[in-house]
Every structure is written in C-alpha cells, then in structure tokens.
Amino acid sequence: MSAQDAVPPAEPMNFAVDLTGHEMTRRAHVMEALGADWDPVAAVRGEEEAYDLLYSGLDEEQQRIYDTLVAAGVLPRRGSGRAAD
C-alpha cells in the first residue's frame, strides 16, 4: 500500500501535548537566572525612570508627535500630560 492509497481516519485524531512540566522547568530556570537578589519592584521603578528620561526634553515637534501617540492609545500618558514634566 502506498501513501497515495492511505485512507484518512473517519474521525479526527485527538492530539494533545501537555507542556505543564516543561513550563514549570522553564520558570525555575528563569528564576535561577534572575538570582536571589532580584528585586521586581526596583526593576519596574528603573523602567519607569528610563521612560521618564526617554520622554523628557522633547522639542515642539517631538512633543506634538508624543501627544498624538498618547491620544491614539499607542503610548500611555505620563505625569501631567506633558512629556517634559
């Protein structure tokens, strides 16, 4: 019998893969790589400070673009609504 002569099954095959064990292993490796001294609050605070710096000191055109992106929902509003604040 050749592959061309093969008859497909009448019912779909139930094909499922349980990745739960792999996911737990992956998470354990991530936490190990981060280290015992990883501080998620400090990490988020640092990201916020970086965004504040990124959007500070914008010229008039950059501020206009920033305001347009905020209004469109692309960027979150920061501070008082002026990127330079």
N, C-alpha and C positions, 0 to 999 in steps of 0.2 A: 504494500500500500504506500503510495507516495503522499507527500504533503498536500498535493492538489486534491487527492481523494479523501482527505480527512474531513469528517463530518463534525461541525461545531456542536457543542452540547446543547440540549434543548433548553436548559435553564442556565442563567448566568452563574458563574462560579463565585462563591463567597471568598473574596481575597482581602484579608485584613492583616496589618502588621502592627503589633503593639510596641511602641517606642518608649514606653514609660521607663523601663530600666535604663535605656540609653540616655534619656533626658535627665534622670537623676544623676547619672555618672557625669554628664556634661556640666550640670550645675555644680557638682562637687569640684570639678576641675577649675571652673571659673572662680569659685570662692577661694580655692587654694592659690590660684594665680594672683588674686587681688591681695592676699595676705591678711594676717590677723589684725594689722593696724589700719586697714582700710576704713575710712570714715565717710559713709554715703552722704551725710549732711554737709560735711566740708566739701565734698566733690560737687554737690549741687550748688553750694554757695560760690565756689570757684567758677562754675559755669555761668552763673548769674553775673558775677563781676566781669567775666570776659565779655558777655553780651553787652553789658553797660558800657564797657570800654569800646567795643566794636561800633556801637551806635552813637558815640559821643563825638562832638566836634564836627558835625556834618555841615557842609556848606548849604546854601539855599536850595540848590538843585537836588542834592542828596537828601535833604530833609523832605522835599516835595515827593521824591520817589519813595522814601520811607513811609510817609503819611499815606500815599496811595496803596502801598503794600499792606499797611495796617488796616486801611478801610476795606480792602479786598479780602481780609482774613488770612493773608499769607504769613504775616508776622504778628506776634502779639504786641499789644500796646505796652510800653514800658514807662514807668514813672508817671509824670503828669501829662503824658501825651506828646511831649517834645523829646525827640531822641537825644538831644544835647543835655537834658536835665539829668 
